[in-house]
Amino acid sequence: MTLIKTALLGAAGYAAYKYYLANKQHAKPAGATVRDAGPEAMTNPPQQGWSKVDQRIDESFPASDPPSTY
């Protein structure tokens, strides 16, 4: 009898968790703006050109690891 109650409680908890995930709204932090990588997505693109290293650094931001092709 205790096993059945435990199973029902677990099922109810799982259903409640799935309901929570389905109805959770994904909000951005206040003031956070995200842009695509590359000079074409910049507000003020660089005037002197864009190297492969520049591209890889821009794609890796905000990751803490540098590009592997350095």
C-alpha positions, 0 to 999 in steps of 0.5 A: 500500500505504501509503495502505491502511495509513493508511486502516485505521489511521484507521478503527481510530482512529475506531472506538476514539473512537466506542467511547470516547464510547459508554462514557464516563460523565458524572460531575458534579463533587463538590458540584455541585448544579443546580436549575431556574430560577425561585422554585418551584425554590428551597429558600428562595423570596423573600418579596417577589415575583419580577419578570421581571428576576429571572427572566431573571437567574436563567435566565442564571446562571452565564453571564457575559452579562446578559439581553438585555432589561435 
